[in-house]
Amino acid sequence: MLAQTTAFGQGVFRYAPYGHSLLSDVHPYFVRLDVGGQSNHSEWDWSQTGKPWRTNVFGVFGFALPIWRGDIVSEQYALSVTWPMSATIWLDLFEHVTAPVVNADWRISLPVWTFLHRTNKGFLKNYSVSVAPFKHESTHVGDEVVLQHVDHGFPLRRVNVSYNYSEYIFTVNEAEDFRSECHTLRIGLMLLWAPKKGWYFIDETDGDASLAQPRISPWEAYLQYQYQSPTSKHGFQAVVSAEIRNRALYGYPVFEWNETDGLQYKLQPEKRVFTYNIFAGARFCNPRYDGYFSRFSMGIRAYHGNNPYGQFRNHKNYNHLGVCLIFE
């Protein structure tokens, strides 16, 4: 086959139809809005309702800026370079006094390199390898929540969940054609840059660091599967996406507070847990445009595992079920 390497100038700022977050990704690089019921707890229930479930709102604002994309040597091999960023905001929007921000997480990255090999052999259409040498996540509990923790005498008012890591992803059957039927399988691995520092630390101004019981668990792994049906003549398709993730349940106490008993807690060692995230719904693909914000999905998202947000990742058996809107 004749060489068909894309000229550098032709590939600059070109959108790549591969290497994107799947719809079940817990921390994706697209825009997502969730409204639904979730497990409630006194650590984030500002009104202290004592209810086991509350309706909250979650917004993810993510993107992957295209830097370069093109074919290498032939049309069988391709490369894309993107610059992803995202932020997640957790709002107790239906709290009637202050509607507090419960937590905010943000993630930045150096450019991510994705190599694609188009095989077009039966079921195996292609496979890709993505390498993100450096990523950073930082999380922040909302001011109203921290102030309440201080008022209630929490010995840990705030845990600084902040860490640097690299990420490696292998994907079978990237959905380059978003309008065709596709079965996508993906496995990912996150590795901490500084394993001995762990996923979090406690500053002396934020509480008693001796209550934390971290252990060296410097990795996080996940397996994802996504199915998309062929689009209808009007551009609609069915989408089902699922993720299983193994990550650390953070090792510091879960604090229980109520008017009758006051504050109670017990030490909790860090350990490994599995989380499960599923999205099922319908997606509309713009027939006239194929790029960012050309696809809109609506469906149901269900989650079970440890709380995936910030310092609340020490809470196990957290559940979420709600309506989800996604813009890709």
C-alpha positions as CSV (number, residue, x, y, z in Angstrom):
1,M,0.0,0.0,0.0
2,L,1.3,3.4,-0.9
3,A,2.4,5.8,1.9
4,Q,-0.4,8.1,2.9
5,T,0.9,9.9,6.0
6,T,-1.1,13.0,6.8
7,A,0.9,16.2,6.4
8,F,1.5,17.9,9.8
9,G,-0.3,21.0,8.7
10,Q,-3.4,19.1,7.5
11,G,-3.7,17.3,10.9
12,V,-3.6,20.3,13.2
13,F,-6.8,20.8,15.3
14,R,-8.6,18.0,13.5
15,Y,-11.3,16.1,15.4
16,A,-10.6,12.4,15.9
17,P,-13.6,10.0,16.0
18,Y,-11.7,7.6,18.4
19,G,-10.1,7.7,21.8
20,H,-13.1,9.3,23.6
21,S,-14.7,8.5,26.9
22,L,-17.4,5.8,26.8
23,L,-20.8,6.8,28.2
24,S,-20.3,4.7,31.4
25,D,-17.1,6.4,32.4
26,V,-17.4,7.7,36.0
27,H,-15.1,10.7,35.3
28,P,-15.6,11.4,31.5
29,Y,-14.3,14.0,29.2
30,F,-17.7,15.1,27.8
31,V,-20.7,17.1,29.2
32,R,-23.1,15.2,31.4
33,L,-26.0,16.3,33.6
34,D,-27.4,13.9,36.2
35,V,-30.6,14.4,38.3
36,G,-31.6,11.6,40.5
37,G,-31.8,9.9,43.9
38,Q,-28.6,9.0,45.8
39,S,-27.6,7.5,49.1
40,N,-27.8,10.1,51.8
41,H,-25.5,10.6,54.7
42,S,-25.0,13.2,57.5
43,E,-21.6,14.1,56.1
44,W,-23.1,15.8,53.0
45,D,-26.8,16.3,54.1
46,W,-26.6,20.0,55.0
47,S,-30.2,20.0,56.2
48,Q,-29.6,16.9,58.3
49,T,-32.9,15.4,57.2
50,G,-31.9,11.9,58.2
51,K,-33.5,10.5,55.0
52,P,-31.8,7.5,53.4
53,W,-32.2,9.0,49.9
54,R,-32.0,12.5,48.5
55,T,-32.4,14.0,45.1
56,N,-29.2,15.8,44.0
57,V,-27.8,17.3,40.8
58,F,-24.4,16.4,39.3
59,G,-22.8,18.2,36.4
60,V,-19.7,17.1,34.4
61,F,-18.1,19.7,32.1
62,G,-15.5,18.0,30.1
63,F,-13.8,18.1,26.7
64,A,-10.7,16.8,24.8
65,L,-9.3,19.6,22.7
66,P,-8.0,18.2,19.4
67,I,-4.3,19.0,18.8
68,W,-3.4,16.7,15.9
69,R,-4.9,13.8,14.0
70,G,-3.9,11.9,10.9
71,D,-2.9,8.6,9.3
72,I,0.6,7.2,9.7
73,V,2.2,5.4,6.7
74,S,-1.2,4.1,5.5
75,E,-4.9,4.3,6.2
76,Q,-4.5,1.3,8.5
77,Y,-2.6,3.3,11.1
78,A,-3.7,6.5,12.7
79,L,-2.6,8.8,15.6
80,S,-4.5,11.5,17.5
81,V,-3.2,13.9,20.1
82,T,-5.8,15.5,22.5
83,W,-5.7,17.7,25.5
84,P,-8.5,16.7,27.9
85,M,-9.9,18.5,30.9
86,S,-13.0,18.1,33.0
87,A,-14.7,19.3,36.2
88,T,-17.5,17.6,38.2
89,I,-19.8,19.6,40.5
90,W,-22.2,18.1,43.0
91,L,-25.1,20.3,44.0
92,D,-27.7,19.8,46.7
93,L,-29.9,21.9,44.5
94,F,-33.2,21.0,46.2
95,E,-32.0,22.0,49.7
96,H,-34.4,24.9,50.6
97,V,-32.0,27.1,52.6
98,T,-28.7,27.4,50.8
99,A,-28.7,24.7,48.0
100,P,-25.0,24.1,48.7
101,V,-22.2,22.9,46.5
102,V,-21.3,19.6,48.2
103,N,-18.1,18.8,46.2
104,A,-16.2,19.9,43.2
105,D,-13.6,17.7,41.4
106,W,-11.4,18.8,38.5
107,R,-9.0,16.9,36.3
108,I,-6.3,18.3,33.9
109,S,-3.8,16.5,31.7
110,L,-0.8,16.8,29.5
111,P,-1.6,15.7,25.9
112,V,-3.0,12.2,25.4
113,W,-1.6,10.1,22.6
114,T,-3.9,7.5,20.9
115,F,-2.6,5.1,18.3
116,L,-5.2,3.3,16.2
117,H,-4.8,0.2,14.0
118,R,-7.7,-0.5,11.6
119,T,-7.8,-4.3,10.9
120,N,-11.3,-4.6,9.4
121,K,-11.3,-8.4,10.0
122,G,-14.8,-9.6,10.9
123,F,-15.8,-8.6,14.4
124,L,-12.4,-6.9,15.0
125,K,-12.7,-3.6,13.2
126,N,-9.8,-1.9,15.0
127,Y,-7.9,-1.6,18.2
128,S,-6.3,1.4,19.9
129,V,-3.8,2.2,22.7
130,S,-4.0,5.5,24.5
131,V,-1.2,6.8,26.7
132,A,-1.6,9.7,29.1
133,P,1.8,10.3,30.7
134,F,0.6,12.9,33.2
135,K,-2.8,13.6,34.7
136,H,-3.8,15.5,37.9
137,E,-7.0,15.4,39.9
138,S,-7.9,17.8,42.7
139,T,-11.1,17.8,44.8
140,H,-12.7,20.3,47.0
141,V,-15.6,20.0,49.5
142,G,-18.1,22.9,49.4
143,D,-17.7,25.7,51.9
144,E,-21.1,25.2,53.6
145,V,-20.4,21.6,54.1
146,V,-16.9,22.3,55.6
147,L,-18.4,24.9,58.0
148,Q,-21.0,22.4,59.1
149,H,-18.3,19.8,59.8
150,V,-16.5,22.4,62.0
151,D,-19.8,23.2,63.8
152,H,-20.4,19.6,64.5
153,G,-16.9,19.0,65.9
154,F,-15.5,16.7,63.2
155,P,-11.9,15.9,64.0
156,L,-11.4,15.8,60.2
157,R,-12.9,18.8,58.6
158,R,-11.3,18.3,55.2
159,V,-9.2,15.7,53.4
160,N,-7.1,16.9,50.6
161,V,-7.7,14.4,47.8
162,S,-5.1,15.5,45.2
163,Y,-2.8,13.4,43.2
164,N,-0.8,13.0,39.9
165,Y,-1.1,9.8,37.8
166,S,-0.6,8.3,34.4
167,E,-3.3,6.4,32.5
168,Y,-3.0,3.6,29.9
169,I,-6.1,2.4,27.9
170,F,-6.5,-0.5,25.4
171,T,-9.7,-0.5,23.3
172,V,-11.1,-3.1,20.9
173,N,-13.5,-1.7,18.3
174,E,-13.4,2.1,18.6
175,A,-16.7,3.4,17.2
176,E,-15.1,5.5,14.4
177,D,-18.5,5.6,12.6
178,F,-21.0,6.7,15.3
179,R,-23.9,5.8,13.1
180,S,-23.0,2.0,12.7
181,E,-23.5,-0.9,15.0
182,C,-20.5,-1.4,17.3
183,H,-19.4,-3.5,20.3
184,T,-16.6,-1.7,22.1
185,L,-14.5,-3.2,24.9
186,R,-12.0,-1.2,26.9
187,I,-9.6,-1.8,29.7
188,G,-7.8,1.0,31.6
189,L,-5.1,1.4,34.2
190,M,-4.2,4.4,36.4
191,L,-0.9,4.5,38.2
192,L,0.1,7.1,40.8
193,W,3.2,9.1,40.1
194,A,4.1,9.1,43.8
195,P,2.9,5.8,45.3
196,K,4.1,6.5,48.8
197,K,2.1,9.7,49.0
198,G,-1.1,7.9,48.1
199,W,-4.4,9.4,46.9
200,Y,-4.9,12.0,49.7
201,F,-3.3,13.8,52.6
202,I,-4.5,15.7,55.7
203,D,-3.0,19.1,56.5
204,E,-2.5,19.9,60.2
205,T,-5.0,22.8,59.8
206,D,-7.7,20.4,58.6
207,G,-7.8,17.9,61.4
208,D,-6.1,14.9,63.1
209,A,-4.1,13.1,60.5
210,S,-3.6,10.1,62.8
211,L,-7.2,9.1,62.1
212,A,-6.2,8.2,58.5
213,Q,-5.0,4.6,57.9
214,P,-3.8,4.7,54.3
215,R,-1.9,1.8,52.7
216,I,0.2,1.7,49.5
217,S,-2.4,1.0,46.8
218,P,-1.1,3.1,43.9
219,W,-3.3,1.8,41.1
220,E,-6.9,1.9,39.8
221,A,-8.2,-0.3,37.0
222,Y,-11.4,-0.5,35.0
223,L,-13.2,-2.6,32.4
224,Q,-15.8,-1.0,30.1
225,Y,-18.2,-2.3,27.5
226,Q,-20.5,-0.3,25.2
227,Y,-23.0,-1.3,22.5
228,Q,-24.5,1.1,20.0
229,S,-27.2,0.1,17.5
230,P,-27.3,1.3,13.9
231,T,-28.9,4.7,13.6
232,S,-32.4,5.1,12.3
233,K,-33.2,7.2,9.3
234,H,-33.7,10.1,11.7
235,G,-30.4,9.6,13.4
236,F,-31.5,7.8,16.6
237,Q,-29.8,4.8,18.1
238,A,-29.9,2.7,21.3
239,V,-26.8,2.8,23.5
240,V,-25.9,0.6,26.5
241,S,-22.7,1.2,28.4
242,A,-21.3,-0.5,31.5
243,E,-18.2,-0.1,33.7
244,I,-16.6,-2.2,36.5
245,R,-13.9,-0.4,38.4
246,N,-11.5,-1.5,41.1
247,R,-10.3,1.4,43.3
248,A,-9.3,2.3,46.8
249,L,-11.8,2.8,49.5
250,Y,-10.1,5.6,51.4
251,G,-8.8,4.9,54.9
252,Y,-10.3,7.4,57.3
253,P,-13.4,7.4,59.5
254,V,-17.0,7.8,58.3
255,F,-18.5,10.4,60.6
256,E,-22.1,10.0,61.8
257,W,-23.9,13.0,63.3
258,N,-27.4,13.5,64.6
259,E,-29.2,15.7,67.2
260,T,-29.7,12.9,69.6
261,D,-26.4,11.1,69.7
262,G,-24.1,13.8,68.5
263,L,-20.9,12.7,66.6
264,Q,-19.9,9.1,66.3
265,Y,-17.2,7.4,64.2
266,K,-14.7,4.5,64.1
267,L,-11.4,4.0,62.3
268,Q,-11.5,2.5,58.8
269,P,-8.5,1.0,57.1
270,E,-8.0,1.6,53.4
271,K,-9.0,-1.4,51.2
272,R,-9.8,-2.3,47.6
273,V,-13.5,-2.2,46.4
274,F,-15.4,-2.7,43.1
275,T,-17.7,-0.1,41.7
276,Y,-20.4,-0.5,39.0
277,N,-21.7,2.1,36.6
278,I,-24.4,1.5,33.9
279,F,-26.0,3.9,31.3
280,A,-28.8,2.8,29.0
281,G,-30.7,5.1,26.7
282,A,-31.1,6.6,23.3
283,R,-28.6,8.8,21.3
284,F,-29.2,11.2,18.5
285,C,-26.4,11.6,16.0
286,N,-26.5,14.8,13.9
287,P,-26.6,13.6,10.2
288,R,-25.0,16.8,9.0
289,Y,-22.1,17.2,11.4
290,D,-19.6,14.8,12.9
291,G,-17.6,16.4,15.7
292,Y,-17.8,17.8,19.2
293,F,-21.4,18.2,20.4
294,S,-22.8,16.3,17.4
295,R,-24.3,13.6,19.6
296,F,-26.9,13.9,22.4
297,S,-27.9,11.0,24.7
298,M,-30.7,10.7,27.2
299,G,-31.2,7.7,29.5
300,I,-30.9,6.2,32.9
301,R,-27.7,5.9,34.9
302,A,-27.2,3.6,37.8
303,Y,-24.2,3.4,40.1
304,H,-23.1,1.2,43.0
305,G,-19.9,1.2,44.9
306,N,-17.9,3.6,47.1
307,N,-18.9,7.3,46.7
308,P,-16.9,8.4,43.6
309,Y,-16.6,12.1,44.6
310,G,-13.6,13.7,46.4
311,Q,-13.0,13.1,50.1
312,F,-16.3,11.1,50.3
313,R,-14.6,8.1,48.6
314,N,-14.3,6.6,52.1
315,H,-18.0,5.8,52.0
316,K,-18.9,2.3,50.7
317,N,-22.3,1.0,49.5
318,Y,-23.2,4.3,47.9
319,N,-25.9,4.2,45.3
320,H,-27.2,6.5,42.6
321,L,-30.2,6.2,40.2
322,G,-31.4,9.0,37.9
323,V,-32.0,10.6,34.6
324,C,-28.8,11.4,32.6
325,L,-28.2,13.8,29.7
326,I,-25.0,13.6,27.8
327,F,-23.5,15.9,25.1
328,E,-20.5,14.5,23.1
